[in-house]
Amino acid sequence: MVLAAGRGERMRPLTEHTPKPLLKVHNKALIEWTLQALQAQGYCDVLINTAWLGEQIRETLGNTFSASPLLAQAPLHLQYSCEDLDFGGALETAGGIVRALPFLSDPFWVVAADAYCPSFDFAPSFMTSLNASAQLGHIWLVDNPPHHPKGDFCRDSNGLAALPGDSTLSERGPSLTFSTIGLYKHAFFKTYAQEIPFANPLGMKSALGPILKNAIKNRALLASEFEGQWVDVGTPERLALLNQV
């Protein structure tokens, strides 16, 4: 699942008339970098949730995507969870994911469309490993960018996600930033987002952050560090800087 429903408030005025996932990075729409990485790993189906200017995303991408006709991998089949048409606006991260659960594999990837990480490896082997573990999800952390110096989560000595202020841990790594990239079992949301009915038929809004923290307290998430290029393309200044590199 690629999260593309946000308003992009910090990216204004660029997002007044263009949804953030369609802003260009090196002459390619930001969301296409993620779709390209998924296609390279042989995935066949991707679901994109839309809200702000969602019709532009749906019309631009259509129902299929291929980074190049020369690629050996088959094109991606694109489906949409139209929060704009169904509820008049975005359901926030967790609300949107639960809305899409009936159409997602188990486990399934989630990545935000405004996370630029062209070399991330969405290897199917991570899905196999998660299925074989007792944990309900696997998240990826990155070095803290200048605009988020304190980070979000860390890793303990067993490779599990941990909260930086958890005094019960004797060994844990430095606080790092959540990349938005995660791999989740359906059971993760059934366990930690119980207040949202399956498929979210009423369009409840719910953020993912508090749900992640509760799961981390219960040692329910694996965590890895991604050391490749990652940029939270959240402001016009960061977009301009990225395009200069």
HUDA-V933616 format. One record per residue. N is the residue number from 0. RES is the residue in one letter. SS is DSSP state (~ for helix, > for strand, _ for the rest). PHI is phi in radians with two decimals (999 if undefined). Layout:
n = (N N)
res = (RES RES)
ss = (SS SS)
phi = (PHI PHI)
This chain:
n = (0 1 2 3 4 5 6 7 8 9 10 11 12 13 14 15 16 17 18 19 20 21 22 23 24 25 26 27 28 29 30 31 32 33 34 35 36 37 38 39 40 41 42 43 44 45 46 47 48 49 50 51 52 53 54 55 56 57 58 59 60 61 62 63 64 65 66 67 68 69 70 71 72 73 74 75 76 77 78 79 80 81 82 83 84 85 86 87 88 89 90 91 92 93 94 95 96 97 98 99 100 101 102 103 104 105 106 107 108 109 110 111 112 113 114 115 116 117 118 119 120 121 122 123 124 125 126 127 128 129 130 131 132 133 134 135 136 137 138 139 140 141 142 143 144 145 146 147 148 149 150 151 152 153 154 155 156 157 158 159 160 161 162 163 164 165 166 167 168 169 170 171 172 173 174 175 176 177 178 179 180 181 182 183 184 185 186 187 188 189 190 191 192 193 194 195 196 197 198 199 200 201 202 203 204 205 206 207 208 209 210 211 212 213 214 215 216 217 218 219 220 221 222 223 224 225 226 227 228 229 230 231 232 233 234 235 236 237 238 239 240 241 242 243 244)
res = (M V L A A G R G E R M R P L T E H T P K P L L K V H N K A L I E W T L Q A L Q A Q G Y C D V L I N T A W L G E Q I R E T L G N T F S A S P L L A Q A P L H L Q Y S C E D L D F G G A L E T A G G I V R A L P F L S D P F W V V A A D A Y C P S F D F A P S F M T S L N A S A Q L G H I W L V D N P P H H P K G D F C R D S N G L A A L P G D S T L S E R G P S L T F S T I G L Y K H A F F K T Y A Q E I P F A N P L G M K S A L G P I L K N A I K N R A L L A S E F E G Q W V D V G T P E R L A L L N Q V)
ss = (_ > > > _ _ _ _ ~ ~ ~ _ _ _ _ _ _ _ _ ~ ~ ~ _ > > _ _ > > ~ ~ ~ ~ ~ ~ ~ ~ ~ ~ ~ _ _ _ _ > > > > > > _ _ _ ~ ~ ~ ~ ~ ~ ~ ~ _ _ > > _ _ _ _ _ _ _ _ _ _ > > > > > > > ~ ~ ~ ~ ~ _ _ _ _ ~ ~ ~ ~ ~ ~ ~ ~ ~ ~ ~ ~ _ _ _ _ > > > > > _ _ > > _ _ _ _ _ _ _ ~ ~ ~ ~ ~ ~ ~ ~ _ _ _ _ _ > > > > > > _ _ _ ~ ~ ~ _ _ _ _ > > > > _ _ _ > > > > _ _ _ _ _ _ _ _ > _ _ _ > > > > > > > > > _ ~ ~ ~ ~ ~ ~ ~ _ _ _ _ _ _ _ _ _ _ _ _ _ _ _ _ ~ ~ ~ ~ ~ ~ ~ ~ ~ _ _ _ > > > > > _ _ _ _ _ > > _ _ _ ~ ~ ~ ~ ~ ~ ~ ~ ~ _)
phi = (999 -1.92 -1.47 -2.43 -1.70 -1.16 -1.34 1.19 -1.01 -1.24 -1.60 -1.10 -1.55 -1.09 -1.66 -1.10 -2.17 -2.30 -1.14 -0.94 -1.07 -1.71 -1.14 -1.57 -2.11 0.90 1.14 -2.38 -0.97 -0.92 -1.15 -1.18 -1.12 -1.22 -1.07 -1.09 -1.14 -1.23 -1.09 -1.08 -1.60 1.53 -1.21 -1.93 -2.28 -2.31 -1.86 -2.07 -1.62 -2.29 -2.65 -1.09 0.90 -1.05 -1.10 -1.15 -1.12 -1.13 -1.24 -1.25 -1.51 1.21 -1.78 -2.40 -2.45 -2.48 -1.13 -2.80 -1.16 -1.51 -1.18 -1.27 -1.26 -1.17 -1.07 -1.42 -1.63 -1.78 -2.11 -2.27 -1.83 -1.59 -1.16 -1.16 -1.36 -1.40 -2.32 1.43 3.00 -1.23 -1.72 1.16 -1.09 -1.16 -1.04 -1.20 -1.16 -1.10 -1.02 -1.57 -0.88 -1.06 -1.82 -1.82 -1.18 -2.30 -1.43 -2.52 -1.45 -2.33 -2.59 -1.37 -1.15 -1.67 -1.67 -1.59 -2.58 -1.09 -1.78 -1.13 -1.72 -1.44 -1.14 -1.01 -1.07 -1.13 -1.16 -1.08 -1.12 -1.14 -1.05 -1.47 -1.78 -1.47 -1.31 -1.76 -2.93 -2.52 -2.03 -2.01 -1.95 -2.33 -1.01 -1.22 -1.28 -0.99 -1.44 -2.48 -1.19 -1.53 1.24 -2.21 -2.36 -2.41 -2.05 -1.58 -1.21 -1.73 1.38 -1.74 -1.18 -2.45 -1.56 -0.97 -1.62 -1.31 -1.33 -1.42 -1.63 -1.49 -2.33 -2.72 -1.42 -1.21 -1.25 -2.17 -1.70 -1.23 -1.39 1.41 -1.47 -2.63 -2.17 -2.29 -1.42 -0.99 -1.07 -1.05 -1.36 -1.17 -1.52 -1.84 -2.26 -1.10 -1.25 -1.74 -1.06 -0.94 1.26 0.78 -1.14 -1.64 1.23 -1.17 -1.60 -2.73 -1.51 -1.44 -0.91 -1.08 -1.16 -1.05 -1.09 -1.12 -1.16 -1.15 -1.02 -1.64 1.00 -1.72 -2.19 -1.34 -2.49 -2.29 -1.80 -1.72 -1.81 -1.41 -1.16 -2.54 -2.37 -1.45 -1.43 -1.81 -2.41 -1.01 -1.15 -1.18 -1.12 -1.12 -1.13 -1.11 -1.30 -1.48 -1.33)
